[in-house]
Every structure is written in structure tokens, then in C-alpha cells.
Amino acid sequence: MSMRGWFVTSTGTSVGKTLVSRCLLHGLRARGVRVAGLKPIETGCAPSPQDALALAEASGRMTLAHSPRWYRAELPAAPYAVELESGFPPPRIAELVTEIDFIAKSHDAVLVEGAGGLLVPLDRARTMADFAHALGLPMLLVAENRLGVLSHVLTAAEAAEHRGLSISALILNQPVAADPDDASVRTNRVILAERLGVPVLSHPHLANEQPNTLSAAADASGLLSLALASLGRT
């Protein structure tokens, strides 16, 4: 694969993948980078793929959310669970990768967001990690900066390493204002930086989600400069 970009994964569901992705998309576009934000696999679509639409909007191209090759399911569950419950066929990794590669050819970079965490089952044998491996993109790992995140992140990182997947950075997201009495919020970044050997970035709590605020968050966290450097831009 010759595409450039990132695969965004997380320690679990609802920890801020889409928010962090939108911030990076807005930041890159503000710097003149043609970037496509994609959510090829999304469940809980009742009926619309809300995360995919949010990424497409941040990319400035709403059609990115609606490729007929994308996997969409109404049941809010892992694709394999959807298959067991309804008989709906699981995602076809090869088709997804072909479509993403086609989109990548007309962009400077793609940002591909996974669904849930790295080991979400896609079918009886494969997980989201197999999809990430097929894409061959470096990963951005998103986690919520709170008590308990240390084990979650280290487990995800070990699973990635075991599968030959590369993590470019860990982003500790702050979805709510930090509790000043929570020592974990202050120490998580230090501990994880010591153990992971990759940049550990603090993503700020956002009072609003206006495009300029999102772009500024990607800049303030250091994620934007990391992404630009990987693309050979300053």
C-alpha cells in the first residue's frame, strides 16, 4: 500500500476517537493538507452513520461517509455480534482497503477511524487489528485520561506490538474538565511515556466544538505538528 495517513484506534468505545480525529482533520485542512476522514466500519447507525458524517464534514466532503463499500449496521454492537444476531454479513476487509486506497490517491493523506477498540471482532476469526494491518497505516491510539487508563493503554499497546502494528502516538483525551483532586490525571501521561516509547499527548477539554476550536486543540496537543512532520510538512 502506498497511502499516507493514520489509523485511529482506542482503548474502547466512546473515549474520544471521533473528536480527536475531527480536531486533526480541521487542523490539517487549515494548513492546506487535502485529507479524507473515513469511518469505513460503523454500527449503531439508526439510520445514519453519525461518526462517519462528522468526519466527512470535518474533511469538507460529505460524500466520504456514503461509499457503498462501507460497512453500516443498525445494531450498536461489534460486527461479529451483528452477524450472530441478524445474519448480516461482516465487513469485507479487502473491499474496504481497495476503496480507501482509491480515495487516498486524490488526497495528501487519509485518516481512517476504527470502530471501538483494537480487538473488536469483525467476524469469527478477524478483529479490527486485522483491518489496521491490511491498511498498513501507523496508528494513533486514543484513550480517556482517567483512573484506570494505564492498564487499558498498556494492554492495547502490547496487543498492537504482538501483531506488528506501529503506534505513532498516544492521545490522552480529556472529555470533561479534569478533577483537581484526581492524581491519575496528572500522572498518567508521565507513566505511559516512560513505558511506551512513543509521544504521549494531552488532548484538552473543549468548551465548544467550533472548527477553529477543534483546529486549535490539535495544535495545542502537539498532534498537528506530529502529523505534519510525518507528511514532510512544517
Secondary structure, DSSP 8 states (H G I E B T S, - for coil): ----EEEEEESSSSSSHHHHHHHHHHHHHHTT--EEEE--EE---SSS-HHHHHHHHHHT-GGGG--TTSEE-SSSS-HHHHHHHH------HHHHHHHHHHHHTTSSEEEEE-SSSTT-BSSSS-BHHHHHHHHT--EEEEEE-STTHHHHHHHHHHHHHHTT--EEEEEEE--S---TT-HHHHHHHHHHHHHH-S-EEEE---S---HHHHHHHHHHHTHHHHHHHHTT--
